[in-house]
Structures are given as C-alpha cells and as structure tokens.
C-alpha cells in the first residue's frame, strides 16, 4: 500500500503544500498507538509540519477523524500543522466535522478516486463547512397514529394497555414508539412490548436481559384485555415482579453504570432539572437502514427549559473515540433538519445553541480535554463530571470547568 500511495502523491504535486513524503512505519504505529488500519505520511522538506492520513476503504469515520488529529498532534509538538484526510468518499457530517478541527492543526479533506485521472481532488474549505441542510429520519408516531391501522376493538384494547403502563410512570416506566412495536422500558431495560400483527397486536413481557433461563421462562407472559376491559392478572403480576427485581438491583448497587445513568437521566430530577430542564423525548426514527446516525442520536439525552434545547452525550468508555463520534453526530444535528422546528410538549418552539454537553467521570475528564487542543471552538463541547459517589448517592451534583467566561457551575441537592 505504501508504494501505491507514494505513487499517488507523486502524481499530484499541486494538491499538497509539501513533497517528498515519508511513510510512518508499521512498528511505529503500534508503538505510538495510532490506529493501524490507516496509512500515515509526513512531508519531507518543509518548514511547516504537514501530514497525510489515507484510507482506501473508509468504514468508521469517527476512527478516521480521531486518527487524523492524533497523527497531527504527533507531528505538531506545539507547532502549526496541516493534516490531509484522503479517502474515496466522505459523509456531509465528516466534512463538517473536519471544519471544526483547529488549534495547532488545520485539516483538509481530499477525495481519492482510484480509476480517474487525476485521482485526487481537494475539497474546498467552503464546501467542508457550508453544506445545506438535508433531510434525515422520519417523525416518530404518537399512540393514536400508531394504532390507526388496527381494528376498532384492538384500538380500544391498546388504550387500556397504555393506561396500565402510564400508571407505572411513578415507578419510572416509559414507552418508546417504533414503526412496528411499542417498547415499555425501565431505564434501558425493556420490560414489555406491544407488537403489531396485522389488524391486531400482541402484548408480551420482555426479559431477554436476564441471565437465568429459569427466571426468563417464569417471567415470560402474554398479556390480553379480558371481557371486563382489564389486563389479565398474570401479566400484570409479572410486570410488577420485574419492576421489583430491577428496583432491588438498583438498591443493591448491581446495575451497570450505563443502565443506572440512563435511569437517572430519563427521570431528570434534582440538579438535572435545575441545570438543563425537563427530559425531551427524541422524536425521530430512521427512514432507511443506512441512517445509523439517527439511531445513535437516540442514545443521547435531550432536555429543555426556557425555550432552550440541551443535548447531553454520556461518555464512560473510550473517551477520545466517543468524543470523535459525538463531533460527527453534532455535525449531523447542525446540518440536518432533525432539530429544525423542535417543540416542547405544549407546542412551544425550542432552540438548540449548538452545544453538545459531554457527561463523564473525573477519571475520564482529562482524556476528553485533549480534544480541546484540536477544536476551533471547544466551548461547543463543555465537559460535565459526575460526583465520585453518584452511583450510591445519585446525581446530586454536576461540575463544569470548561465553559469560558463562567464560574464553576455547581449545584448541591444532598
């Protein structure tokens, strides 16, 4: 591959501001922890530090974006550096993400079209950052719209099912409506499902997340509405037992970090409400299978208050990579129509200020801060840290030391 790439660079001397490219060897990639799937080059004769990161088949753009800034950081050592991203194609979100790179690193994107002559095409800066908004996703249906294709009896029964689960909201049960099914969840745990079956629907408990097969069989129950207009007792009892079990896991500190955090964020009480407002349900579903970003954004958390929409991205593993992914997803939100015309439950307009709040722990804060050296506007990605004992005491405090012109924001509800 190195011979192929060097021949490409030599055939296009006017694309780059450096020549005499030297490839970074494989053993050095491993030693310096650069992702091995990409090729890295440095300009041989220039007072300005220049590098190329190249890929012949780009699969995960967040890895490519991060690898480029890591390569630029290695070349830079504090000096101004130009990095060229070379790949067969880029998404609109990636091009917008490249325009966000700043500090000591200037980033450019270059198309590589193997069968064309010339085969390299530098993408103008204006095209990178000034992309028009594009359509993405479809609006999530409400309960009435979801049930329109059901027969009248099934529609009435669906209302009874919904009333039962609405009565469990005090136990933090919520619903998510998808095209073919409705999921009832406690945090991230799906406890029941309504699935469309022609003009009717099926209701079942869901305990696939359990590890005990005997318990799974015991708690797998079908639900139905009887002649008196009530859900069958066996199903209701099982749902109560599932909730008792999950609440006991929470009390005993046995929930996984991500599951406990999701439970608390979906509830949105205390300091969360004071700082960010009320939880705002993500209203979009992917129209096509290729719209992965819509599904990924659904995993974030959204709050609203005083007409403002706030976007929260939890980061609890692989902080540099997760931050890179969030930068691309922020570009999707900026350039798509997903948040255009956003409204709260009362129909009032909501405005997003363009910031994505990184929510993490003290142990990962410093690693995330490394991105601040590589961004044009780090204020767009404030870092919030949870208290060390949040898993035992809850989210009674949030600290943010990364917003300019603001003092340390700290709320205590203990």
N, C-alpha and C positions, 0 to 999 in steps of 0.2 A: 504493500500500500504506500509506503514511503516514496518509492520510486515513482509510482503513479502520481501522487500528489506533487512531488517536486517538479515533474514534467508539466503539470497543470500551472503551477506558479510561474515557471519559466516562460510559458507560452502567453502569459498575461501580465507583463511587467508594469502596465499602466494602471492596474486595478489597485495595487497596494502602494504604500509610501515607503516600502523597504524592499530590498532584494537580497539575494544570496541566503536563502532560507536554510536554517538548520533544524532538523527534526529532533525532538526530545525523545531520547531512547526509552525502550520499554522498562528497563530496570529502574530508571529514574522516576518514571510514572509511579511505579509501585512504592518506591522509597518516599516520594513526596505526596502520596495518597491522591493522585489525580485519577479520575475515572478512566479505566484502561480502554474503554470501547471507542475513545476518540483519538484523533491524531493531533499532535501539538507541534507548532513550528515557531521559531523566533527569527527576527530579522538579523542578518549577519553584519551589515555595515550601516549603522545609523546612530545618530546621537539621541534620537527619540526611541524609546523602547516600544517594539512592535511585535505582536504575536498573532498567530492564526490557530484556531481550533476548527477541525474539519471532521465531517461525518458523511459517509456515503449513503447511509440509510437511517434517518432520524426516527427514533421510536418515542422516547420520552423527552419532551422539550425542557421540562424543569431540570433534568440532569444535565442537559446541554448548556442551559443558561448558567447554572451553577459552576460547571466545569470551566466555562469561559472566564468567569470572574476569578476563580481560583488560579487559573493559568495567568491571567493578567496581574493578579496580586503577587504571584511568584516572580514574574518578570519585573514588576514595578519597583519593589523595595522602596516605596515612597515617591518614586519619580512618575511623571506623566507617561501613560502607556496607552497604546491603541491596540484593541483586540478585534480581529475579524472573525465572525462566525460564518463558516462555509458549510452549506448543506443543500440537498436537492430542492427543498421547499421549506417554507415556514408558515405557521398559522398567523392570523392577524394579531392574536394575543401575544405571540412571541415577538413579533416586530415591535409592538407597543412596549413589551417588557424590555427589549433591548434599548429603547429610547429612555428608559428610566435609569439606566446604568450611568453613573457619574463619579464624582470624587476624582481620584487619580486615574480612573480608567474611562476611556472613550471607546464605545463599542459600535461596530458597523456590521451589517448583515450582507452576505454575498450569496446569490444563487449559483449553484453548480449544476449545469445541465450537460451530462456526460456526452451525449450524442450530437450536441450542437457545436458549431464553431462561430465565434468564440464560445467557450463553455462556462465562463464566469461573468456574472452580471451584478455589479454593485448596486444595492438598493439605496436610493436617495434618502437622506435623513428625513425629509418632509413626508415621504411615504411611510417611513417607520412610525412616525408619531401622529400623523394627521389622517388617520383612517376614518371613513364614515361609519356611522352606527349600522350594525347588521342585526337581522332577526335571529333569534335563538330561543328554542324552547316553546312550550305552549302553556297556557294558564291552567293551573290545577282546578278541576271542577269542584263545586260545592256539593253537599249531600243531595240536594234536590236535583241538580243537573246529572249527578252520577246515577241516580235512580230512575231517570226518565224512561229508560228502555225496559224497565221491569214492568210486570203486570200490576194492576192496581192493588191486589192483595199483597204482593211482595213489597210494594212501595210502603204500604201501611206497616208491614212487619219490620221493614228497615227502620222506620221511625221509632218503633218500640225498642229495637236493638240499640239505636243511637241514644235513646233516653236512658237506657240502662247504663251505658258506658259514660254518658255525661254525668250520671250520678256518682261515678267513681273519680271525678276530677279532683275531689278533695283528697284522694289518695294518689294524686299526680298521674292519672291515666290521661292520655291524649290520643287523638286519632290523626292519621295521615291518609289522605285520599289519593289513590293511584288510578290509572285508567281502568284496570280490571279488578282491583280489590281495594278494600279499606283495611288498614292495619291499625290496631289498637295497641299502644305502647306504654311502657313504664320506663322512662329514660330511653335507653337504646334497646330494651328488651321487648320483643313483640309477644304479647300475651294472648291475642285473639285476632281472627281475620274473618272478614266478610268477602267472599269471592263470587263474582258474577257467574251464573250458569244459565245462559240463555235469557229467558224472561224471569228467572228466579235467581236466588242466591243461596250459598251455603255459608253457615257460620260454624267456626271451629276454634277451639283453644289452640294456642301455639306455644310449644315448649321445646323447640329444637335446640335451644341454647343449653338445656340441661345435659349433664353428662351421665346421669344414672338412668339406664334404659328402663328399669322397673318403674321409676318415678315418671318417666316420659309416658309409658303406657297407661299409668294410673291417671295422669292428668290430661290425656288426650280425650276431649269430649266434644261432641257435636251439640250445637245449640239450635233451638227452634222455638217458634212462638205457638203456644197452645191455643185452644178454642176460647179460653178466657182472656186472651190478649197478653199473656205473660210469658217470659222466657222460662224454659224448663229448669227446674230446681237443680238438677245435677250439674248443668253447665254453669249456673250462677255460683254454686258452691265451689266448683273447681277454680273459677276465676278469683274468688275470694282467697282460696288457699294459695294460689300462685302469688297473689299480692302479699299475703302474709309471709311467704317464703322469701320473696325479694326484699321486703322491708326488714326481715331478720338478717339477711346478708348485709344490708346497709348498716344496721345497728351494730353488727359484729365486726365491721370493717373489712368485709370479704369481697366487696365489689371491686372490679378492676378500675384503675384510675380513670380511663376514658368513660366508662359507664357511670361512675359516680359523678364526674364532671358534667356529663350530658344531663343527668337527672337534675342537678342543681341549676344548670343554665336554662333548661327548659322551664323550670319553676320560676326563675327570675326574681327572687325576693331579696330583701335587705340591701346590701351595698350594690348589688347588680341593678336593682331598680333605681337607687339613688343616683348612680353614675350614668347608666345607659338607658333607663326607662323600662318599658314592658317588652316581653318577648314578642317578636313579629314572625309569624309562620312563613317560611319560604314558599312563594306561590307558584313556582314553575316546575314543569316536568319536561324531560327531553322529548322532542318531536321525532327524532331519529336516533338510532343506536349509536351513531358516531358522536352525539352530543354529550361526551363524558363530562365536560366542564359543568353542565347543568346539574348532574348528579353529584359532582364533587362540591359544588357550592351549597348543595342541600345539606352537606355535613357541617357547614359553618353555622354560626348562630347570629341572629339578627334581632336588634332591639330598636324601639322607637320611643321618643319623648320630645315634647315641644316642637313637633314638626320635623325633627331630625331622625334620620335612619342611621343606625350604627352597626358596623359589620365586625364580628368577632371571629378570629381564626385561632383555635386552640393548637398549640404546638407542644407535644410531650415526647417526641422521638425525632431523631434525625433532624435537628433544628435547622441546619443550613439548607438541606434539601426541601424541607417543608416550607421554609421561608421563600425559597425559589419558586415553588409551586404556587404559593399564595400571591406572589408578584404577578405571575401569569394569569391567575384567576381574577386578580384585581383589574388586570387589563381587559379581561372578558367583561367584567361589570361595567367598566368605563366605556367600552366600545360597542357593547351590545345594547339592546333595548330592554334588558331584564329589569332595570330599576327605573326606567322612564315611566312616569305616571304611577309610581308606588303610592299606596294609600293605607291608612290605618283602618281599624275595624269600623270606625264611624264614617269612613269615606273621605277623611281629610288627607291632603297631599303630604307626602314625606319626601324630604330632600336628603340625599347622601352627600357627605362632604368629601368623598373620595378616599377616606382613610380606612385602612384595614388594621384593626387592633390585634396584635399578636398577644395571646394569653398563654403564659408559660410558668415555669417554676424558677426559683432563684438559681438552681443549678444549671439551667439552660440559657439564662439571660445573657451572659457574657458571650456565648457562642452566637446567639442571634445578633448581638451588637456588631459582629464582624460585617454584617450586610450594610451597616450604616456607612462604612468606608467606600461602598460600591454603589451607592444610590444618589441620584440627583437631589431627591427630596425625601430624606429619612423621616421627616415629620408625618409622611403619609402612612408610616407603619410604626405607630407607638407600641412599646413593649410594656405589658402589664404582668406583674408577678403575683402569684398567689401566696398567702402566708404559709409557712413551713408546715403548720399543723392543720391545714384546711381539710384534709381527709377525715380528721377526728372532730374538728370544731365547725366545719362548713366554711363557706366563703364569706367571712365576716370583715375582710379587709382586702383591698387591692392597691398595689403600689405602681405608679408610673413615673419613671425618672427620665423619660425620653422626649417629652413634649417641650419644645422651645418656648421661652417667654412665659412659662407657667411654673409655679412652685410644685413641689411634690404633692400629688393628689393622693390623699389617704383618708379613708372612712373607716370608722370602727363601730361595729354594731354588737360587740361582745357584751 
